[in-house]
Every structure is written in C-alpha cells, then in structure tokens.
Amino acid sequence: MYISLIRFFWPKGCSECDEKEAKGENCECNKAKVKLLYKTCVERNIPITTHCSNGGFKAASNPQELTDPGNNWAKVLKKYPDLKINFAHFGSGDNSWQQTIIKHILKP
C-alpha cells in the first residue's frame, strides 16, 4: 500500500493563471503541466496540500492575492470538482479565508 500526496505552493508559479499570464506573457507550458497534475490527482484520488496563509510571502506587495484560497482555488475546483484539497493551517486565523475554505468543503 502506498500513500501519495502533492504539496503545492501558489506563489512558486503553479497557478493556471500565474504572473506571466497576468503580464500578457505566454505560459502555456505551465498551464499544461498544472492541468496534467490536477487530472492525475483526480484520477488517482491523490490529495493536494496547499498552504493558505501569507506566512513566508510577506515580501510580496500582494500576499493576500497570492495565498488566499478563494482567489486561487475557486476556479480550479470548478474545473476539477472531484479534486481533493487539504487547506493547511485552515487560513491561519484569517476569518475570511476560513469562510472561503468552509464554502469549498461544503460545495454542493
């Protein structure tokens, strides 16, 4: 028996709409890799652990946007509704993030 888990950090360029795309640059290569990751995780029932706190990213001018689970994961979960996500640290005490995570958990 094997246990698998993927650990994911949004600010490291893992999002489907990363900083390159926001600047108008092409990032199709990154998109293809991330889509393959999501598809494989769904097919094999492998959960993704993501850190949804801004700890360690405060040097950025927009840490909330980079780490907020609502901004990043809502679109992904819409495309991959069977994707299993562990929102590590449950938003680190940020009530708005906790409410977003609860909405993802209770999705219809």
DOFI-172539 format. One line per 10 residues: number of its first residue (from 0); for each residue y, x, z of C-alpha. Coordinates in steps of 0.05 Angstrom, whole numbers, padded with zeros to 5 digits. Layout:
N
NUM	Y/X/Z | ...;
//
This chain:
108
0	00000/00000/00000 | 00069/00026/-00019 | 00136/00003/00006 | 00195/00011/-00042 | 00269/00005/-00030 | 00331/00023/-00071 | 00394/00047/-00035 | 00457/00030/-00073 | 00530/00053/-00067 | 00581/00016/-00109;
10	00636/00069/-00108 | 00589/00120/-00139 | 00594/00087/-00208 | 00536/00039/-00200 | 00570/-00026/-00215 | 00564/-00061/-00282 | 00640/-00061/-00287 | 00658/00007/-00259 | 00724/00044/-00260 | 00713/00070/-00331;
20	00709/00000/-00358 | 00769/-00022/-00317 | 00808/00034/-00352 | 00784/00009/-00420 | 00733/00065/-00428 | 00663/00052/-00454 | 00609/00052/-00401 | 00551/00020/-00439 | 00504/00075/-00416 | 00517/00060/-00343;
30	00510/-00015/-00356 | 00442/-00006/-00388 | 00417/00036/-00330 | 00441/-00013/-00278 | 00413/-00074/-00315 | 00346/-00039/-00320 | 00348/-00025/-00245 | 00363/-00098/-00228 | 00310/-00123/-00277 | 00257/-00076/-00248;
40	00275/-00094/-00177 | 00267/-00168/-00192 | 00201/-00158/-00230 | 00171/-00115/-00175 | 00203/-00151/-00116 | 00239/-00087/-00094 | 00299/-00100/-00049 | 00365/-00063/-00056 | 00401/-00039/00006 | 00476/-00034/-00002;
50	00529/-00014/00048 | 00582/-00068/00052 | 00634/-00033/00094 | 00692/00011/00076 | 00669/00068/00122 | 00670/00133/00084 | 00712/00106/00028 | 00780/00100/00061 | 00808/00156/00018 | 00810/00106/-00039;
60	00872/00065/-00048 | 00830/00001/-00053 | 00770/00008/-00005 | 00763/-00067/00003 | 00753/-00077/-00071 | 00702/-00021/-00076 | 00659/-00044/-00018 | 00669/-00120/-00010 | 00602/-00154/-00023 | 00637/-00215/-00052;
70	00673/-00176/-00106 | 00614/-00136/-00130 | 00550/-00175/-00117 | 00570/-00247/-00135 | 00567/-00232/-00210 | 00502/-00193/-00203 | 00468/-00248/-00162 | 00490/-00299/-00214 | 00455/-00260/-00269 | 00395/-00240/-00225;
80	00385/-00297/-00175 | 00318/-00271/-00152 | 00345/-00202/-00134 | 00334/-00185/-00061 | 00393/-00151/-00027 | 00399/-00122/00043 | 00473/-00121/00061 | 00471/-00063/00110 | 00515/-00068/00172 | 00529/-00141/00155;
90	00601/-00126/00136 | 00615/-00081/00196 | 00650/-00136/00236 | 00695/-00159/00179 | 00691/-00235/00186 | 00710/-00250/00114 | 00654/-00203/00089 | 00605/-00235/00137 | 00622/-00304/00110 | 00611/-00278/00039;
100	00543/-00248/00057 | 00522/-00313/00090 | 00540/-00351/00026 | 00496/-00303/-00013 | 00439/-00314/00036 | 00445/-00389/00035 | 00452/-00394/-00041 | 00423/-00459/-00069;
//
